[in-house]
């Protein structure tokens, strides 16, 4: 197996020491950093995530920080979601689009104050797009990447573990809300959020040297909870329909094609640079859209798009797929033409192991 040569272009995280100690067995590259993808095995990690609690190094979720009098204006320029009612203490899932309405990222935005925002990004160089808009429109705002490294705690026992480290008040957080909590004299944001359907929190750790003390404190406090190191799990995220930017969507897709129309307030999100293009899309409707698909037979790893056929013609692509032990079927996310996206539609998927019968589902599994 070929190894990745370390360099300053490929950054470690404040938690890398703990990840290595925990026996990480595979990484991917995400925002120029190392993101763990497997510890024991994908299947074993999946089972443990659903039954216990895991600590995830997701420092790769870099923050794009907007600070200054025009911060709110710039934030609205980025997304078709209407942000006027958003208050400090809230997190919003925000599709980020370009001037054509194409998806550039699907981050979570945190409003710290009217003049101060964080955008917790998926894998893309969004910082440069945001800087370009700020400079091009001569906005009075500073755009930068602060030294903030998220650490996620996910799983059904997440509340118990977090209460032991941050106090019982942390369990009172509502979904997609955040608060400031103390750890050993360091105040940091904790949000009830995360890239799984199992529930949990994301800790926005804002001091590099506090990384390993925080990691160790969580593991010490969770010994009797069977806490383990983990990572976003490919099986669990497909079951839950959690899209992966760069895999299930990119800038060739609009939010409406990605099933994110509910996060677009195009009529009222005045100022969004892609507003005019998305108004046309909203009026005409998307020609293709993300759908849950069950695939029969054995399948290999989905590391490229698999063509979807019906009647001998190309009807879309499967973008993510995995075997689900809990649902005893191959679960998949696909971008499917409108003529064939209705639940119950039978399709054929061309996998590396041959053609497989597949059926469009009415909803994702969890």
C-alpha positions, 0 to 999 in steps of 0.5 A: 500500500502506498503511503502519504508523504507528510508535508506542511500542505497536509496539516495534522490536527490538535487531536492527531496524537489521540487518533493515532493512539486509538488505532486509526487504520485509514484516512482521507484528505479533507480541507488539506487535513487528515480525516480518519475514516476507519478504526476497527472496520467500517462495519464495527465502527458503525455498530459501535456508533449506534450502540455507544458513544464516539469521539470524532476528530473533525478539525477538518471542518474549518471555519470561515470567519466573517467579522465586521460591519458588513458581515451579515450582508456578506453572509446573505450574499453566500446563501439562498436561505433567508438569515434575517430571523437568525439569532446569536446562539443558533446554527443554520444549515446553509447551502452556499451557491455561486452566481449560477445557483450551483452548490459550492458547499453545504456548511453550518453557519454559526451566528456569534453576533450581527457582525461576527459569523463562523461558517463550518465548511465541508471539503472545498476552498470556500475561503477564497470565494468568500474573500473574492466577494468581499473584495469585489464588492468592497465590503467592510468585513474581515474574512479569515480562517480562525484557529478553531478545530471541531471535535464531535461527540456522537452516539446514544450516550453522548449526553451522558459523556458531555454532562460529565465533562461540561456539566448538566447544562450542556444537555439542555441545548436544543438541536442546532443551538449552541452555548459557551462552556468552560473546559479547564479555564477555556471557554468554547462553543458547544453545539448540539449538531454533528454528521450522524443521525445518532445525536450528539454535539460538536465542540469548537475547540479554540486553543490548539494546546487544549486539544489533547487534554480535552480528548483525554478528559472525554475518554477518561470520563467515558470509560464505563460508557464504552467510549471509542474514537470514531469518525463519520461512518459511510454506512450510517450517513447513507442510511440517514441521507446525509449528503457528502459535498464532492461525492453526492453533489458539487457546483454542477448541482443546485440546492433543489437538485440536492433535495435542499429546496426547504433551505432556500428562501429565494423570494426573500433572500435578497442579496444572494448572488445566485438568487436570479438563477435559483428563482428560475430553477424554483419556477421550472423545477429540477430535472433531476434530484437526489433519491434513496435507492436500494440495490440488490445483490453484492456490491463493492466499494462505491469510489466513483459514480455508478451509472443508473439505467432504465429501458437501456437509457442513462437515467442518473448516477449512484453517488454513494452506496454501502451494505446496511447490516441493520436494514439488510440491503444495499443502501444508496444515494443517487441523482435520478432524472425526474422521469424515474425518481418516483418511489417504487421505480425499478432501475439497473445500476452498473457496478464494478461487479456487474449490473444490479437491480435497484428500486427507488425508495420513498424515504431514507432509512433513518 
